[in-house]
Amino acid sequence: MPSPLGFAVIGTGMIAGYHAQAIAQTPGAKLVGVVSRSPERGAAFAAQHGIPVITATVEEMVARDDIHVLNITTPSGAHLDPALTAIRAGRHVVIEKPLEITPARCDQIIAAAEQHGVKVAAIFQGRFGAGAQTVKAAVEARRLGRLVLASAYVKWHRTPAYYQTAWKGTWELDGGGALMNQAIHGVDLLQWFAGLPTEVSGRFTRRVHTGIQADDTTVATLQFSDGALGTIEASTALWPGWSRRIELCGEHGSICLEDDHIAQWDFVQPEPGDEAIRAAKRDPALGSGAGTPGGISLTGHLRQIADLVAAVREHRPPAIGAREGRRAVALVHAIYESAKSGQPVKV
C-alpha cells in the first residue's frame, strides 16, 4: 500500500469543516495541517478535527515534505493567491467552488497547474450524484433527440444573518451573489448536460437582501449553438427555498432533476430500466442547500476528494479539473456582464 497523501486545509469556516471531514474519511488521504491567519480559530479547528500542524501562511505549509495536497476554502475571490503558491511549490490543490470569480483569474490557475504539472480538482460535487450521472448518460446516448429547452432553477432561502459575513454578496470576494455563490452548482450541471450557451442575456436585482452589493435574484435567457434555448433563475430572497431543479426537454424526451432526484423521466422510446428510474425514491445522499448552507451532506466532497486521490495514484486528470471548473464561472460572468450592460453577451 502506498503512503497516504498528506492534506492541509486553508481556512476554518463551515465549508472547511466539510473538507476536513471528507479528507479524514477518505482512504489514502491523511489530514495533516490547517492554515489560518487567526491563531484562535486555527487552534479550535485543529482541535475539532485532530489536526497536528497549524501554520499562519500557505508558504509555511507547502514547505513541509508531508503535505501533498492543499484544499482551498477561502472566500471565492481569494482562491487565486493560495492556489498559485501551492501550485508553484509542486502541490496539488482542491478548490471549493467557484474555481475563482472571473475567467481571467481561473486562467492563471490553469496556466500555473499546466506549467508545474500538478492536479487541480474544482469542487462541483453535484456531478458525483447518482441522479446526475444517470442524466448525463441519457444525454450522451442522445435519448432526448434534439434539445429544445435546457434550464436551471435555484430558488433558495438565506436569512439576513447569512449576509452579515463581510465578504458574502460582494463583487470583490464573492464574485456576485445568488448566481455566483448558490446557483453555480446548478449552472455547472446545466452546462455539463447541455454544453455552454453561445450567448446570454441577464437581469439581476436586490429584492430582499438590499444591503449587499451584488444580486439576491438573477434571471437569464440562454441561446445554445444548436439552436436550443434555456433559462436560469437564481435567488436567495424567497422562502422556504425549493430543491434545485434542472430541466432538459427535447424532441424525443424530457428529464427533470430535483437536487439529485430524477423527478421526471419520459421518453418516446422506452428502454429497460426506465421504470426503475421513475420509481426510485429520493436519495438524500448529497443533501440540499435550499433552506440553509448546512443542508448539504458530506457525501459529495468525499466522492470528489477520493477521485483526486485516485487521480494522483493513477497519473490521470481528476474528474473535474480546472478547465472544467472554469466553464461555470465563464457562464456566470457573462450573465453578470449582460445584466450590467443591458446587452446580450457572448460566452
N, C-alpha and C positions, 0 to 999 in steps of 0.2 A: 504494500500500500504506500502510495506517495505521501509525503508530509502534507498536512493541511495548509491551505493558503492563509496567510495572515491578513486579516481585515482590520481597518480602522474606520470609524465614523466621524465625519466632520459635521458638527452640530449637535445640539442637545434637545431639540424641540420634539413635538409629538411624532412627526414622521421619522425622525432619527431613531425613536424607540422602536418603530416597526422594523427599520433596517437592522438594528441591533438584535432584536429577537429572531429575525429571519436568518441572520448570519449564524447566530448561536445554534440554530436548529438545522443548519444545512450540513450534511456530510461533506467532508473535505474542506470545510471552512473553519477558521478559528478567529474569534473576536479578540483582538489584542489591544486596540487603542481607541481613544476618543480625543478629538481636537476641539478645544473650547477656549475662547478668549476670557471666559469668566471662570476663575478657579472654583467658585462655589458651585456653579451649575455643572462644571466638568466633574467635580468630585461626587456630586449627587448622582449624576448619570452613570459614572463608573461604578459606584456602589450598587446602584439598582441593577446593573447588567453584568456585574462581575468582571469588569474590565481592568486589567492590571496597569495599563500605561495611559497617562494623561499628558498631553502637550498643549501648549498655548498657540503653536503655529503649525501650519502644514509642513513647513520646511523641516522642523524638528521631527515630525512623524515620518516623512519619507526618507529621512537619513537613516532610519533603522533597517537592519537587514531582515527583520522578521515581518515586515509589512510588504505585502504584495499587491493589495487592492485597497483603494480608498473609496468610501461611499459618501457622496456629497449631498448633504441635506440642508444646506444654507438657503436663504431666500433666493428665489429664482434668478434674479438679476445679479446674484453674487456667486454664480456657479463657475464663471469663466476663470477667474484667477486661481482658485484652488485646483481646478481641473488641469490648467496648464502647468502649475507647479508639480503636481503628481505625475503627469504625463512626461514632462521633461526629466523627471527622476527615474523614468522607466517603470512606473507603477500603473497597473490597470485601474480604471475608475468605473464606478456605478454612480449614475447621476439621476437623482429624483426628478420627476417631470417638473417643468419642461426642461429640455436639454439646456437651453438658455432662452433669453427673451426676444432675440432677433435672429434672423437667418445669418447675418454677418458674424455675430458672436458665436453661433453654432459652427460656422465655417472655420473659425480659429481653432476650436476644439478638434474638429475633423482633421484639419491640416496637421496639427501637432501630433495627434494619435497616429496618423499615417507616417509621419516623419520618424517617429520614435518606435514604431512597431508595437504599440500597446493596444489593448482592447478597451472599448468604451461600451458599456451597457446603459441604454437610455430607458428609464423606468416607464413602461406603459403596461402595467400588469393585466389590464383588461384583455389583452390579446392571448393571455395564457388560460383563459376560462374555456371550459368545455363547450359552452354555447357559442362563443366567438369562433372557436376552432371549427365547429360544425358549419357555421355560416360561411366562413372563409372557404371551406372545401366545396360547398354548394356553388359559390360564386365562381371559383376556379373551374368547376365542372360545367359552367355555363347553363345551369339549370333554370336561371331566370330569363334566359334569352337576352334580347336587347334591353338594357336597363333604361327605365323611363324616369323614375324619381328615386333619389338617394338622399336621405335626410337624417339629421341628428337633433334630438331634443333633450336638453339638460335643464330641467326646471326644478331647481333646488332651493333649499331654505338655509340661510345663515342669519344668525342673530346680530344685532348691533355690536355686541361684545366681541364677536369674531373679528371685526374690523378695528378693534382697539389696539391690536398688534400693529406697531408703527408702519411696517413695510407692506402690509396687505392692502390691496386695492390701489397701490401706487404704480405709476408708469416705470419709475426707475428700478424698483426692486421686485415688483410682482409682474411687471411687463403688461399690466392690464388688470382686469377684474374678473367677472364671472366667466368670460370666454376663455381667457388665458389660464386661469387657475383651476376652475371647476370643470368647465366644459371640454377642456383639451383632451381628456380621456375619450370622450365621445367623438370629438373631431378626429382623433387618431384612428379610432375604429372605423369611422366612416371612410376616411381616405384609404385605409388598409383594404377595406372591402371594395370600394368603388374607384379608387385612384384619386389623385389630386384634381380638383377642378382647374380649368384653364382661366376662369375669370370669376370674380366675386363682386357683389355689391352689399354693403353693410350699413347698418344704423345702430347706434347704441345710446343708452340713456342711464341716468341715475334716478331710478323711480322711487326707491325707498331708502337706500343707503346713500343719502345725499352728501355725506361728509367725506366720502372717498374721492380720489382723483379720477379713477377710471370707471368702468361700466359696472352696474349691477344687473343690467339687462342688455342683451345684444341679439339682433336678428340679421340673417344674411341670406341672400339668394345665390345659388351656385350654378355655373354652366360647365359641363364636362366636355372633353374633347370629342366624344362620340355623339354629342347632341343631347344627352340626358341632362335633366335639371334637378335641383335639390334645394333644401333649405337647412339652416342651422338656427335653432333658438336656444339661448342660454340665459339663465337668470339665477341670482341668489336672493331675489327680493320677494319671493312668494312663500306661502305656507300651505301645506306642511312639507312640501318637496315630494316629487314623484320619482319613480325609477327612471334612470337614464334610458332613452329609447332610440334605437337605430332602426329606420325603416328602409328597406330595399324593395322596390317594386318594378317588375319587368313584364315583358310581353307574355312570358310563359310561367311566371310565378312571383310570389311576394313573400317576404320574410319580415318579421318584427322581432327585434332582440331587446328585451327589457332587462337592464343590468346584464346579467349573463344568462337570463332565461329566455328561451325561444317561445314567445307568446303567440306568434303566427307563423305557420309553415305550410304554404299552399302552392301546389304546382299543377299545371295542366296534365303532365305525365307523372303519375305516381311511381315511386320506386320503393323497393323493400327497405324497411327501416323508417319510412316517413311516419307511420302511425306511432311507433315507439318514441320518436322525437316529439310529436304533438302531445303524447300522453305523459311525458316526463314531468315530474314535479319540479318546482323551483328549487334550484341548488343554491344554498346560502354561502357557498364556499368563499366567494370573493367579497361578500358583504355589499353595502351600498352607502355612499356618502350623501344621499338625497337630503336627509334631515340634519346631519351632523358630520363633521370631519372624521370623528372617531367611529363612524359606522362601517368603514371598510374593514376587511379582515386581514390577517397575516398571510393568507394563502398565496395571494398573487406575488407578493415580494419574495416569499420562499421559493416559488417556482422560478422567478426570474434570477435570483441570486444563484440558485442551483444550476441554472443554464449558464451563467457566467463562469462558475467553477468548472463545469464540463467543457466550455469553450476553451478555457486556458489549458486544461489537461489534454484536450483533443486537437489543439492547434487549429481551431476553426473560429469563424466570427461568431459573436453572440447572436441570439435570435433577433434582438432589436439593438442594432448598433447605432453609432452617432448619426450616420446618414439617414437612417430610418427615423430617428428621433427628431431630426431637423424638419421633416415633412409637415408634421402637425404645426410646428412653430411657424413655418412659412405660410401656411393657410391662415392661421390666426392673425399673423402680422398683416397679411393682405386685407383681411376683413377690417381690421382697425384702420389701416391706411385709407380704405374706401370710405369708412364712416367719417373719418376726419376731413377728407377731401370732397365728399359728396359725389364722387365719380367711381365708376367700375374700375377694378384693379386686376391686372393680370397676375396670376400666381407663378 
